[in-house]
Amino acid sequence: MPEQDPILRKFGGNVKKLRERKGYTQEKLGETASLDPTYVSGIERGVRNPGIKNVARIAKALGVTTSKLVEGVAA
């Protein structure tokens, strides 16, 4: 298993928290954001580093701003 980067782990935690608040499964978020559910899972576990286009897709699917997704994430 790849080593988890603290930035990716925090970002993934934000995605998971917001997804759960919306009542979405990983499958539903993936469908809404046009992403594979396994990709969403990897993001939430902090092992995937999504590009800005995918970050924007996730934000739109969750009804939040991209800045909300990166809240508390620091380099």
C-alpha positions in Angstrom: 0.0 0.0 0.0 1.4 3.4 -0.9 2.5 5.7 1.9 -0.1 8.3 2.8 0.7 11.9 2.4 -0.7 14.1 5.2 -2.1 16.6 2.7 -3.9 13.9 0.7 -5.1 12.3 3.9 -6.6 15.6 5.1 -8.2 16.4 1.7 -9.6 12.9 1.5 -11.1 13.2 5.0 -12.7 16.5 3.9 -14.3 14.8 0.9 -15.5 11.9 3.0 -17.0 14.1 5.6 -18.8 16.3 3.1 -20.0 13.2 1.1 -21.4 11.6 4.3 -23.2 14.9 5.2 -24.8 14.9 1.8 -25.9 11.3 2.4 -24.0 10.0 -0.7 -22.3 6.7 -1.0 -18.9 6.6 -2.8 -20.8 5.1 -5.8 -23.3 8.0 -5.8 -20.5 10.6 -5.6 -18.7 8.9 -8.3 -21.7 8.8 -10.5 -22.6 12.5 -9.8 -19.0 13.6 -10.4 -18.4 11.3 -13.4 -15.6 9.5 -11.5 -15.1 5.8 -10.8 -16.1 4.9 -7.2 -12.7 3.2 -6.7 -11.1 6.5 -7.6 -13.3 8.3 -5.0 -12.3 5.6 -2.4 -8.6 6.2 -3.2 -9.1 10.0 -2.7 -10.8 9.5 0.6 -8.1 7.1 1.8 -5.4 9.6 0.9 -3.7 7.4 -1.7 -4.9 9.3 -4.8 -3.8 12.8 -5.8 -6.7 14.2 -7.8 -6.1 16.8 -10.5 -7.8 20.2 -10.3 -10.5 19.2 -12.8 -11.5 16.2 -10.6 -11.4 18.4 -7.5 -13.8 20.8 -9.2 -16.1 17.9 -10.3 -16.2 16.6 -6.7 -17.0 20.1 -5.3 -19.8 20.6 -7.8 -21.2 17.1 -7.1 -21.2 17.9 -3.4 -22.6 21.4 -3.8 -19.6 23.1 -2.2 -16.7 25.3 -3.3 -13.3 23.9 -4.1 -12.0 26.0 -1.2 -14.3 24.1 1.2 -12.7 20.8 0.0 -9.2 22.0 0.8 -10.2 23.7 4.1 -7.5 22.9 6.7 -5.2 21.4 4.2 -1.7 22.9 4.5 1.6 22.1 2.8 
